[in-house]
Amino acid sequence: MSKRTEITMETEQVLTIRWRHSTRGWCQECGREVEMVGLAEAEGITGMTQPVLQAGAQMQKWHFSEDQDGSPLICLASLLRSR
């Protein structure tokens, strides 16, 4: 008779991001105020290139909006949920 020991480990990850280039903004899809980041910041968070981020936005369901100057912003909450 052999004895078997099974060990189960549960982990939880907490990621705190404080970017100088993030901004608070209203996300229509979330229905609340969230941190928004530009494509360059999202690239740093995900490791994906900006064209891949833009192309994958619909598939990944990232929430996009525009800054006052028309540059794209991504809802950080939706970006982190997709990871």
N, CA, C and O atoms as a CHARMM CRD file, in Angstrom:
* protein
*
  332
    1    1 MET  N      0.83000  -1.16900   0.00000 PROA 1      0.00000
    2    1 MET  CA     0.00000   0.00000   0.00000 PROA 1      0.00000
    3    1 MET  C      0.88500   1.24700   0.00000 PROA 1      0.00000
    4    1 MET  O      1.77900   1.37800   0.83600 PROA 1      0.00000
    5    2 SER  N      0.63500   2.15400  -0.93300 PROA 2      0.00000
    6    2 SER  CA     1.42800   3.38300  -0.96800 PROA 2      0.00000
    7    2 SER  C      0.59100   4.54700  -0.45200 PROA 2      0.00000
    8    2 SER  O     -0.63000   4.58000  -0.60000 PROA 2      0.00000
    9    3 LYS  N      1.27800   5.48400   0.14700 PROA 3      0.00000
   10    3 LYS  CA     0.60800   6.64900   0.70800 PROA 3      0.00000
   11    3 LYS  C      0.81400   7.81900  -0.24700 PROA 3      0.00000
   12    3 LYS  O      1.92400   8.03900  -0.73000 PROA 3      0.00000
   13    4 ARG  N     -0.23600   8.55900  -0.51500 PROA 4      0.00000
   14    4 ARG  CA    -0.15600   9.67500  -1.44100 PROA 4      0.00000
   15    4 ARG  C     -0.54500  10.95500  -0.70600 PROA 4      0.00000
   16    4 ARG  O     -1.56700  11.01000  -0.02200 PROA 4      0.00000
   17    5 THR  N      0.29200  11.98400  -0.86000 PROA 5      0.00000
   18    5 THR  CA     0.00800  13.28400  -0.26000 PROA 5      0.00000
   19    5 THR  C     -0.23000  14.27400  -1.38600 PROA 5      0.00000
   20    5 THR  O      0.58600  14.40000  -2.29900 PROA 5      0.00000
   21    6 GLU  N     -1.32100  14.95400  -1.31400 PROA 6      0.00000
   22    6 GLU  CA    -1.65300  15.95000  -2.33300 PROA 6      0.00000
   23    6 GLU  C     -1.67800  17.31900  -1.67700 PROA 6      0.00000
   24    6 GLU  O     -2.33800  17.51900  -0.65800 PROA 6      0.00000
   25    7 ILE  N     -0.95900  18.25300  -2.26400 PROA 7      0.00000
   26    7 ILE  CA    -0.88900  19.61200  -1.73700 PROA 7      0.00000
   27    7 ILE  C     -1.50200  20.55100  -2.76500 PROA 7      0.00000
   28    7 ILE  O     -1.11300  20.54600  -3.93300 PROA 7      0.00000
   29    8 THR  N     -2.44600  21.34400  -2.33200 PROA 8      0.00000
   30    8 THR  CA    -3.08400  22.32600  -3.20000 PROA 8      0.00000
   31    8 THR  C     -2.73100  23.70600  -2.68100 PROA 8      0.00000
   32    8 THR  O     -2.90300  24.00300  -1.49900 PROA 8      0.00000
   33    9 MET  N     -2.23500  24.54600  -3.57800 PROA 9      0.00000
   34    9 MET  CA    -1.87200  25.90900  -3.19700 PROA 9      0.00000
   35    9 MET  C     -2.75400  26.87600  -3.97200 PROA 9      0.00000
   36    9 MET  O     -2.90100  26.75100  -5.18800 PROA 9      0.00000
   37   10 GLU  N     -3.32700  27.81900  -3.28400 PROA 10     0.00000
   38   10 GLU  CA    -4.09700  28.86700  -3.92400 PROA 10     0.00000
   39   10 GLU  C     -3.33400  30.16700  -3.74800 PROA 10     0.00000
   40   10 GLU  O     -2.85400  30.48200  -2.65900 PROA 10     0.00000
   41   11 THR  N     -3.23100  30.90400  -4.82200 PROA 11     0.00000
   42   11 THR  CA    -2.53800  32.19100  -4.74600 PROA 11     0.00000
   43   11 THR  C     -3.46300  33.28500  -5.25100 PROA 11     0.00000
   44   11 THR  O     -4.37500  33.04400  -6.04100 PROA 11     0.00000
   45   12 GLU  N     -3.21000  34.44900  -4.78800 PROA 12     0.00000
   46   12 GLU  CA    -3.95700  35.61100  -5.22800 PROA 12     0.00000
   47   12 GLU  C     -2.94400  36.69100  -5.56900 PROA 12     0.00000
   48   12 GLU  O     -1.99300  36.92200  -4.82300 PROA 12     0.00000
   49   13 GLN  N     -3.14900  37.33400  -6.67600 PROA 13     0.00000
   50   13 GLN  CA    -2.20800  38.34700  -7.11900 PROA 13     0.00000
   51   13 GLN  C     -2.84200  39.72000  -6.98400 PROA 13     0.00000
   52   13 GLN  O     -3.98100  39.93400  -7.39800 PROA 13     0.00000
   53   14 VAL  N     -2.10200  40.63600  -6.41000 PROA 14     0.00000
   54   14 VAL  CA    -2.54600  42.01200  -6.30500 PROA 14     0.00000
   55   14 VAL  C     -1.55900  42.85700  -7.08800 PROA 14     0.00000
   56   14 VAL  O     -0.35100  42.80200  -6.85400 PROA 14     0.00000
   57   15 LEU  N     -2.07800  43.63000  -8.01000 PROA 15     0.00000
   58   15 LEU  CA    -1.23800  44.46600  -8.85400 PROA 15     0.00000
   59   15 LEU  C     -1.63900  45.91700  -8.62600 PROA 15     0.00000
   60   15 LEU  O     -2.77300  46.30500  -8.90700 PROA 15     0.00000
   61   16 THR  N     -0.72400  46.70300  -8.12600 PROA 16     0.00000
   62   16 THR  CA    -0.98500  48.11500  -7.90900 PROA 16     0.00000
   63   16 THR  C     -0.18600  48.89400  -8.93300 PROA 16     0.00000
   64   16 THR  O      1.03100  48.74500  -9.03900 PROA 16     0.00000
   65   17 ILE  N     -0.88000  49.71900  -9.67700 PROA 17     0.00000
   66   17 ILE  CA    -0.23100  50.47700 -10.74100 PROA 17     0.00000
   67   17 ILE  C     -0.45400  51.95800 -10.46900 PROA 17     0.00000
   68   17 ILE  O     -1.58700  52.41200 -10.30900 PROA 17     0.00000
   69   18 ARG  N      0.61500  52.68100 -10.42000 PROA 18     0.00000
   70   18 ARG  CA     0.55100  54.12600 -10.27400 PROA 18     0.00000
   71   18 ARG  C      1.37500  54.72000 -11.41700 PROA 18     0.00000
   72   18 ARG  O      2.60300  54.76800 -11.34600 PROA 18     0.00000
   73   19 TRP  N      0.70900  55.15800 -12.43900 PROA 19     0.00000
   74   19 TRP  CA     1.38100  55.74000 -13.60200 PROA 19     0.00000
   75   19 TRP  C      1.23400  57.24400 -13.54600 PROA 19     0.00000
   76   19 TRP  O      0.17000  57.76500 -13.21100 PROA 19     0.00000
   77   20 ARG  N      2.28600  57.92500 -13.86900 PROA 20     0.00000
   78   20 ARG  CA     2.20100  59.37500 -13.97000 PROA 20     0.00000
   79   20 ARG  C      1.30300  59.77400 -15.11900 PROA 20     0.00000
   80   20 ARG  O      0.71300  60.85500 -15.11800 PROA 20     0.00000
   81   21 HSD  N      1.20200  58.88600 -16.10900 PROA 21     0.00000
   82   21 HSD  CA     0.45800  59.22600 -17.31300 PROA 21     0.00000
   83   21 HSD  C     -0.95500  58.65500 -17.32500 PROA 21     0.00000
   84   21 HSD  O     -1.62300  58.67300 -18.35900 PROA 21     0.00000
   85   22 SER  N     -1.41300  58.15100 -16.18400 PROA 22     0.00000
   86   22 SER  CA    -2.80200  57.69000 -16.13000 PROA 22     0.00000
   87   22 SER  C     -3.68300  58.87300 -15.74600 PROA 22     0.00000
   88   22 SER  O     -3.22000  59.86100 -15.17500 PROA 22     0.00000
   89   23 THR  N     -4.92200  58.74700 -16.06500 PROA 23     0.00000
   90   23 THR  CA    -5.86000  59.81300 -15.75500 PROA 23     0.00000
   91   23 THR  C     -7.18000  59.19200 -15.32200 PROA 23     0.00000
   92   23 THR  O     -7.51600  58.08500 -15.74300 PROA 23     0.00000
   93   24 ARG  N     -7.90600  59.88100 -14.50700 PROA 24     0.00000
   94   24 ARG  CA    -9.23900  59.42100 -14.11300 PROA 24     0.00000
   95   24 ARG  C    -10.20500  59.87300 -15.19700 PROA 24     0.00000
   96   24 ARG  O    -10.15500  61.00800 -15.67100 PROA 24     0.00000
   97   25 GLY  N    -11.07000  58.96900 -15.57000 PROA 25     0.00000
   98   25 GLY  CA   -12.05300  59.31700 -16.59100 PROA 25     0.00000
   99   25 GLY  C    -13.27400  58.42800 -16.46800 PROA 25     0.00000
  100   25 GLY  O    -13.25200  57.41000 -15.77600 PROA 25     0.00000
  101   26 TRP  N    -14.33500  58.82000 -17.14400 PROA 26     0.00000
  102   26 TRP  CA   -15.57700  58.07100 -17.11400 PROA 26     0.00000
  103   26 TRP  C    -15.53800  56.99000 -18.18000 PROA 26     0.00000
  104   26 TRP  O    -15.29300  57.27400 -19.35200 PROA 26     0.00000
  105   27 CYS  N    -15.78100  55.74900 -17.77200 PROA 27     0.00000
  106   27 CYS  CA   -15.85200  54.62600 -18.70500 PROA 27     0.00000
  107   27 CYS  C    -17.33100  54.32000 -18.92600 PROA 27     0.00000
  108   27 CYS  O    -18.03800  53.93600 -17.99500 PROA 27     0.00000
  109   28 GLN  N    -17.79000  54.49300 -20.16200 PROA 28     0.00000
  110   28 GLN  CA   -19.20100  54.25000 -20.49600 PROA 28     0.00000
  111   28 GLN  C    -19.58800  52.80100 -20.22800 PROA 28     0.00000
  112   28 GLN  O    -20.66600  52.53600 -19.69600 PROA 28     0.00000
  113   29 GLU  N    -18.71100  51.85400 -20.59600 PROA 29     0.00000
  114   29 GLU  CA   -19.02600  50.43500 -20.45700 PROA 29     0.00000
  115   29 GLU  C    -19.07100  50.00400 -18.98600 PROA 29     0.00000
  116   29 GLU  O    -19.93600  49.22000 -18.59700 PROA 29     0.00000
  117   30 CYS  N    -18.14300  50.51200 -18.17000 PROA 30     0.00000
  118   30 CYS  CA   -18.12800  50.17400 -16.73600 PROA 30     0.00000
  119   30 CYS  C    -19.20200  50.94800 -15.97300 PROA 30     0.00000
  120   30 CYS  O    -19.68700  50.49800 -14.93500 PROA 30     0.00000
  121   31 GLY  N    -19.56600  52.12100 -16.50500 PROA 31     0.00000
  122   31 GLY  CA   -20.55100  52.96600 -15.83900 PROA 31     0.00000
  123   31 GLY  C    -20.02200  53.62500 -14.58300 PROA 31     0.00000
  124   31 GLY  O    -20.77500  53.89100 -13.64500 PROA 31     0.00000
  125   32 ARG  N    -18.72000  53.88800 -14.56600 PROA 32     0.00000
  126   32 ARG  CA   -18.11900  54.52900 -13.38700 PROA 32     0.00000
  127   32 ARG  C    -16.80800  55.19600 -13.77300 PROA 32     0.00000
  128   32 ARG  O    -16.29600  55.00400 -14.87500 PROA 32     0.00000
  129   33 GLU  N    -16.27600  55.98200 -12.84300 PROA 33     0.00000
  130   33 GLU  CA   -14.99400  56.63400 -13.05400 PROA 33     0.00000
  131   33 GLU  C    -13.87700  55.62200 -12.80100 PROA 33     0.00000
  132   33 GLU  O    -13.88200  54.92800 -11.78400 PROA 33     0.00000
  133   34 VAL  N    -12.92100  55.54100 -13.72800 PROA 34     0.00000
  134   34 VAL  CA   -11.82600  54.57900 -13.63100 PROA 34     0.00000
  135   34 VAL  C    -10.51400  55.23800 -14.03600 PROA 34     0.00000
  136   34 VAL  O    -10.50300  56.35400 -14.55500 PROA 34     0.00000
  137   35 GLU  N     -9.41700  54.54200 -13.79400 PROA 35     0.00000
  138   35 GLU  CA    -8.12400  54.97600 -14.30500 PROA 35     0.00000
  139   35 GLU  C     -8.07500  54.64100 -15.78800 PROA 35     0.00000
  140   35 GLU  O     -8.43700  53.53600 -16.19000 PROA 35     0.00000
  141   36 MET  N     -7.63300  55.58100 -16.59200 PROA 36     0.00000
  142   36 MET  CA    -7.48500  55.38100 -18.03100 PROA 36     0.00000
  143   36 MET  C     -6.01400  55.55400 -18.37600 PROA 36     0.00000
  144   36 MET  O     -5.34100  56.43500 -17.84100 PROA 36     0.00000
  145   37 VAL  N     -5.52000  54.70500 -19.27500 PROA 37     0.00000
  146   37 VAL  CA    -4.12800  54.80000 -19.70300 PROA 37     0.00000
  147   37 VAL  C     -4.06500  54.89600 -21.21600 PROA 37     0.00000
  148   37 VAL  O     -4.94200  54.39400 -21.91900 PROA 37     0.00000
  149   38 GLY  N     -3.02600  55.54100 -21.71000 PROA 38     0.00000
  150   38 GLY  CA    -2.80500  55.63400 -23.14700 PROA 38     0.00000
  151   38 GLY  C     -2.22000  54.33200 -23.67400 PROA 38     0.00000
  152   38 GLY  O     -1.92500  53.41200 -22.91000 PROA 38     0.00000
  153   39 LEU  N     -2.05800  54.27000 -24.98700 PROA 39     0.00000
  154   39 LEU  CA    -1.53800  53.05300 -25.60800 PROA 39     0.00000
  155   39 LEU  C     -0.11500  52.74200 -25.15800 PROA 39     0.00000
  156   39 LEU  O      0.23700  51.57400 -24.99400 PROA 39     0.00000
  157   40 ALA  N      0.70200  53.76200 -24.95900 PROA 40     0.00000
  158   40 ALA  CA     2.08300  53.52400 -24.52200 PROA 40     0.00000
  159   40 ALA  C      2.11100  52.88800 -23.13500 PROA 40     0.00000
  160   40 ALA  O      2.89800  51.97400 -22.89100 PROA 40     0.00000
  161   41 GLU  N      1.27100  53.35600 -22.23700 PROA 41     0.00000
  162   41 GLU  CA     1.21500  52.79100 -20.89700 PROA 41     0.00000
  163   41 GLU  C      0.64600  51.37200 -20.93300 PROA 41     0.00000
  164   41 GLU  O      1.13800  50.48900 -20.23100 PROA 41     0.00000
  165   42 ALA  N     -0.38600  51.15200 -21.74500 PROA 42     0.00000
  166   42 ALA  CA    -0.96700  49.81600 -21.88000 PROA 42     0.00000
  167   42 ALA  C      0.05700  48.84400 -22.45300 PROA 42     0.00000
  168   42 ALA  O      0.08200  47.67000 -22.08600 PROA 42     0.00000
  169   43 GLU  N      0.89400  49.33600 -23.34800 PROA 43     0.00000
  170   43 GLU  CA     1.96700  48.51400 -23.91700 PROA 43     0.00000
  171   43 GLU  C      2.92600  48.07500 -22.81400 PROA 43     0.00000
  172   43 GLU  O      3.36000  46.92300 -22.79400 PROA 43     0.00000
  173   44 GLY  N      3.25900  48.97500 -21.90300 PROA 44     0.00000
  174   44 GLY  CA     4.14400  48.64300 -20.79500 PROA 44     0.00000
  175   44 GLY  C      3.52600  47.65200 -19.81800 PROA 44     0.00000
  176   44 GLY  O      4.23000  46.81600 -19.25300 PROA 44     0.00000
  177   45 ILE  N      2.22400  47.73800 -19.61800 PROA 45     0.00000
  178   45 ILE  CA     1.53800  46.84000 -18.69400 PROA 45     0.00000
  179   45 ILE  C      1.41800  45.43800 -19.26400 PROA 45     0.00000
  180   45 ILE  O      1.66600  44.45100 -18.57200 PROA 45     0.00000
  181   46 THR  N      1.03300  45.35800 -20.54300 PROA 46     0.00000
  182   46 THR  CA     0.73600  44.05900 -21.14900 PROA 46     0.00000
  183   46 THR  C      1.90100  43.42600 -21.87700 PROA 46     0.00000
  184   46 THR  O      1.93700  42.20700 -22.04600 PROA 46     0.00000
  185   47 GLY  N      2.86000  44.23900 -22.31200 PROA 47     0.00000
  186   47 GLY  CA     3.95900  43.71900 -23.12500 PROA 47     0.00000
  187   47 GLY  C      3.58400  43.57200 -24.59200 PROA 47     0.00000
  188   47 GLY  O      4.38300  43.08900 -25.39400 PROA 47     0.00000
  189   48 MET  N      2.37500  43.98600 -24.94600 PROA 48     0.00000
  190   48 MET  CA     1.92200  43.93200 -26.34000 PROA 48     0.00000
  191   48 MET  C      2.26500  45.24700 -27.03100 PROA 48     0.00000
  192   48 MET  O      2.33300  46.29600 -26.39000 PROA 48     0.00000
  193   49 THR  N      2.47800  45.18200 -28.33400 PROA 49     0.00000
  194   49 THR  CA     2.75600  46.40900 -29.08400 PROA 49     0.00000
  195   49 THR  C      1.46000  47.18700 -29.28100 PROA 49     0.00000
  196   49 THR  O      0.36500  46.63700 -29.16700 PROA 49     0.00000
  197   50 GLN  N      1.60400  48.46900 -29.57500 PROA 50     0.00000
  198   50 GLN  CA     0.42300  49.31400 -29.74500 PROA 50     0.00000
  199   50 GLN  C     -0.48600  48.83200 -30.87400 PROA 50     0.00000
  200   50 GLN  O     -1.70400  48.83800 -30.69500 PROA 50     0.00000
  201   51 PRO  N      0.04600  48.41200 -32.03800 PROA 51     0.00000
  202   51 PRO  CA    -0.86000  47.89900 -33.08000 PROA 51     0.00000
  203   51 PRO  C     -1.61800  46.64600 -32.64000 PROA 51     0.00000
  204   51 PRO  O     -2.78300  46.46900 -32.99400 PROA 51     0.00000
  205   52 VAL  N     -0.96000  45.77800 -31.87000 PROA 52     0.00000
  206   52 VAL  CA    -1.62900  44.57400 -31.37200 PROA 52     0.00000
  207   52 VAL  C     -2.70900  44.96100 -30.37200 PROA 52     0.00000
  208   52 VAL  O     -3.79000  44.37100 -30.36700 PROA 52     0.00000
  209   53 LEU  N     -2.42800  45.94600 -29.52700 PROA 53     0.00000
  210   53 LEU  CA    -3.43200  46.42600 -28.57200 PROA 53     0.00000
  211   53 LEU  C     -4.66000  46.95900 -29.29000 PROA 53     0.00000
  212   53 LEU  O     -5.79000  46.64900 -28.91400 PROA 53     0.00000
  213   54 GLN  N     -4.43900  47.76100 -30.32400 PROA 54     0.00000
  214   54 GLN  CA    -5.56000  48.33000 -31.06200 PROA 54     0.00000
  215   54 GLN  C     -6.35000  47.24500 -31.79000 PROA 54     0.00000
  216   54 GLN  O     -7.58100  47.25900 -31.78200 PROA 54     0.00000
  217   55 ALA  N     -5.64900  46.31400 -32.41400 PROA 55     0.00000
  218   55 ALA  CA    -6.31700  45.25400 -33.17100 PROA 55     0.00000
  219   55 ALA  C     -7.07200  44.30000 -32.25500 PROA 55     0.00000
  220   55 ALA  O     -8.13600  43.80000 -32.62000 PROA 55     0.00000
  221   56 GLY  N     -6.53400  44.04600 -31.07900 PROA 56     0.00000
  222   56 GLY  CA    -7.15200  43.09500 -30.16100 PROA 56     0.00000
  223   56 GLY  C     -8.20900  43.68800 -29.25900 PROA 56     0.00000
  224   56 GLY  O     -8.79500  42.97500 -28.44400 PROA 56     0.00000
  225   57 ALA  N     -8.46300  44.96000 -29.38300 PROA 57     0.00000
  226   57 ALA  CA    -9.37800  45.62700 -28.46200 PROA 57     0.00000
  227   57 ALA  C    -10.77500  45.02700 -28.50600 PROA 57     0.00000
  228   57 ALA  O    -11.37200  44.78700 -27.45700 PROA 57     0.00000
  229   58 GLN  N    -11.29900  44.78300 -29.67900 PROA 58     0.00000
  230   58 GLN  CA   -12.65700  44.23400 -29.77200 PROA 58     0.00000
  231   58 GLN  C    -12.69700  42.79800 -29.27500 PROA 58     0.00000
  232   58 GLN  O    -13.64500  42.40400 -28.59600 PROA 58     0.00000
  233   59 MET  N    -11.68900  42.01900 -29.60300 PROA 59     0.00000
  234   59 MET  CA   -11.66300  40.62200 -29.18600 PROA 59     0.00000
  235   59 MET  C    -11.51500  40.50800 -27.67100 PROA 59     0.00000
  236   59 MET  O    -12.17300  39.68000 -27.04100 PROA 59     0.00000
  237   60 GLN  N    -10.65900  41.33200 -27.09300 PROA 60     0.00000
  238   60 GLN  CA   -10.39800  41.29100 -25.65300 PROA 60     0.00000
  239   60 GLN  C    -11.43500  42.06200 -24.85000 PROA 60     0.00000
  240   60 GLN  O    -11.48800  41.95000 -23.62500 PROA 60     0.00000
  241   61 LYS  N    -12.24900  42.83500 -25.53000 PROA 61     0.00000
  242   61 LYS  CA   -13.29700  43.64000 -24.89300 PROA 61     0.00000
  243   61 LYS  C    -12.73700  44.71800 -23.96400 PROA 61     0.00000
  244   61 LYS  O    -13.29200  44.99400 -22.90000 PROA 61     0.00000
  245   62 TRP  N    -11.63300  45.31300 -24.38700 PROA 62     0.00000
  246   62 TRP  CA   -11.11700  46.45600 -23.64600 PROA 62     0.00000
  247   62 TRP  C    -12.00400  47.64400 -23.93400 PROA 62     0.00000
  248   62 TRP  O    -12.52400  47.79600 -25.03900 PROA 62     0.00000
  249   63 HSD  N    -12.16900  48.47200 -22.94100 PROA 63     0.00000
  250   63 HSD  CA   -13.01100  49.65400 -23.08400 PROA 63     0.00000
  251   63 HSD  C    -12.14400  50.82900 -23.53100 PROA 63     0.00000
  252   63 HSD  O    -11.19700  51.21000 -22.84200 PROA 63     0.00000
  253   64 PHE  N    -12.47000  51.38900 -24.66700 PROA 64     0.00000
  254   64 PHE  CA   -11.72800  52.51800 -25.21800 PROA 64     0.00000
  255   64 PHE  C    -12.52000  53.80000 -25.07600 PROA 64     0.00000
  256   64 PHE  O    -13.75100  53.79100 -25.06000 PROA 64     0.00000
  257   65 SER  N    -11.80300  54.89300 -24.97600 PROA 65     0.00000
  258   65 SER  CA   -12.38700  56.22200 -24.99900 PROA 65     0.00000
  259   65 SER  C    -11.33300  57.14200 -25.59900 PROA 65     0.00000
  260   65 SER  O    -10.26100  56.67900 -25.98600 PROA 65     0.00000
  261   66 GLU  N    -11.61700  58.41100 -25.67900 PROA 66     0.00000
  262   66 GLU  CA   -10.65100  59.36000 -26.23900 PROA 66     0.00000
  263   66 GLU  C    -10.35400  60.45500 -25.23200 PROA 66     0.00000
  264   66 GLU  O    -11.21900  60.89900 -24.47800 PROA 66     0.00000
  265   67 ASP  N     -9.08300  60.87500 -25.25000 PROA 67     0.00000
  266   67 ASP  CA    -8.64600  62.00000 -24.43600 PROA 67     0.00000
  267   67 ASP  C     -9.16300  63.28500 -25.08600 PROA 67     0.00000
  268   67 ASP  O     -9.71800  63.24200 -26.18500 PROA 67     0.00000
  269   68 GLN  N     -8.99000  64.40500 -24.42800 PROA 68     0.00000
  270   68 GLN  CA    -9.44300  65.68200 -24.97400 PROA 68     0.00000
  271   68 GLN  C     -8.78500  66.01100 -26.30200 PROA 68     0.00000
  272   68 GLN  O     -9.37700  66.69100 -27.13900 PROA 68     0.00000
  273   69 ASP  N     -7.55700  65.52900 -26.49900 PROA 69     0.00000
  274   69 ASP  CA    -6.85700  65.78600 -27.76000 PROA 69     0.00000
  275   69 ASP  C     -7.14300  64.72100 -28.82400 PROA 69     0.00000
  276   69 ASP  O     -6.56500  64.76000 -29.91000 PROA 69     0.00000
  277   70 GLY  N     -8.03600  63.76700 -28.51400 PROA 70     0.00000
  278   70 GLY  CA    -8.42000  62.74500 -29.48200 PROA 70     0.00000
  279   70 GLY  C     -7.58900  61.47500 -29.43200 PROA 70     0.00000
  280   70 GLY  O     -7.85700  60.53600 -30.18100 PROA 70     0.00000
  281   71 SER  N     -6.57400  61.42600 -28.55700 PROA 71     0.00000
  282   71 SER  CA    -5.75000  60.22600 -28.46400 PROA 71     0.00000
  283   71 SER  C     -6.50600  59.12700 -27.70200 PROA 71     0.00000
  284   71 SER  O     -7.25900  59.41700 -26.77200 PROA 71     0.00000
  285   72 PRO  N     -6.29700  57.86400 -28.10500 PROA 72     0.00000
  286   72 PRO  CA    -7.04400  56.77700 -27.48300 PROA 72     0.00000
  287   72 PRO  C     -6.61800  56.51400 -26.04200 PROA 72     0.00000
  288   72 PRO  O     -5.44000  56.60000 -25.69700 PROA 72     0.00000
  289   73 LEU  N     -7.60700  56.19300 -25.21300 PROA 73     0.00000
  290   73 LEU  CA    -7.37600  55.80400 -23.82800 PROA 73     0.00000
  291   73 LEU  C     -8.04400  54.45200 -23.60500 PROA 73     0.00000
  292   73 LEU  O     -9.09500  54.16500 -24.17700 PROA 73     0.00000
  293   74 ILE  N     -7.42500  53.63100 -22.77300 PROA 74     0.00000
  294   74 ILE  CA    -7.98000  52.32700 -22.45700 PROA 74     0.00000
  295   74 ILE  C     -8.33900  52.30600 -20.96800 PROA 74     0.00000
  296   74 ILE  O     -7.56300  52.75100 -20.12200 PROA 74     0.00000
  297   75 CYS  N     -9.50500  51.79200 -20.67300 PROA 75     0.00000
  298   75 CYS  CA    -9.95500  51.62500 -19.29300 PROA 75     0.00000
  299   75 CYS  C     -9.04600  50.59100 -18.63600 PROA 75     0.00000
  300   75 CYS  O     -8.98700  49.44200 -19.07400 PROA 75     0.00000
  301   76 LEU  N     -8.34400  50.99600 -17.59400 PROA 76     0.00000
  302   76 LEU  CA    -7.39500  50.09800 -16.93400 PROA 76     0.00000
  303   76 LEU  C     -8.09400  48.90700 -16.30100 PROA 76     0.00000
  304   76 LEU  O     -7.53700  47.80900 -16.29700 PROA 76     0.00000
  305   77 ALA  N     -9.28400  49.08600 -15.77100 PROA 77     0.00000
  306   77 ALA  CA   -10.02400  47.98600 -15.15400 PROA 77     0.00000
  307   77 ALA  C    -10.30900  46.89400 -16.18500 PROA 77     0.00000
  308   77 ALA  O    -10.10800  45.71400 -15.89900 PROA 77     0.00000
  309   78 SER  N    -10.77300  47.26800 -17.37700 PROA 78     0.00000
  310   78 SER  CA   -11.07700  46.26800 -18.40100 PROA 78     0.00000
  311   78 SER  C     -9.80300  45.61400 -18.92400 PROA 78     0.00000
  312   78 SER  O     -9.80500  44.42800 -19.25400 PROA 78     0.00000
  313   79 LEU  N     -8.73300  46.36800 -18.99900 PROA 79     0.00000
  314   79 LEU  CA    -7.45900  45.81900 -19.46000 PROA 79     0.00000
  315   79 LEU  C     -6.93300  44.76100 -18.48900 PROA 79     0.00000
  316   79 LEU  O     -6.46800  43.70200 -18.91000 PROA 79     0.00000
  317   80 LEU  N     -7.00800  45.05200 -17.19300 PROA 80     0.00000
  318   80 LEU  CA    -6.51200  44.11900 -16.19700 PROA 80     0.00000
  319   80 LEU  C     -7.41200  42.89000 -16.06100 PROA 80     0.00000
  320   80 LEU  O     -6.92300  41.79600 -15.77800 PROA 80     0.00000
  321   81 ARG  N     -8.71100  43.05800 -16.26000 PROA 81     0.00000
  322   81 ARG  CA    -9.61800  41.90300 -16.20900 PROA 81     0.00000
  323   81 ARG  C     -9.31200  40.89500 -17.30900 PROA 81     0.00000
  324   81 ARG  O     -9.51500  39.69500 -17.13000 PROA 81     0.00000
  325   82 SER  N     -8.82900  41.37800 -18.43700 PROA 82     0.00000
  326   82 SER  CA    -8.58700  40.49400 -19.58000 PROA 82     0.00000
  327   82 SER  C     -7.26300  39.72900 -19.45400 PROA 82     0.00000
  328   82 SER  O     -6.99500  38.83600 -20.25800 PROA 82     0.00000
  329   83 ARG  N     -6.45300  40.05600 -18.48400 PROA 83     0.00000
  330   83 ARG  CA    -5.13800  39.41300 -18.34500 PROA 83     0.00000
  331   83 ARG  C     -5.24300  38.12300 -17.60800 PROA 83     0.00000
  332   83 ARG  O     -4.23500  37.44700 -17.40000 PROA 83     0.00000
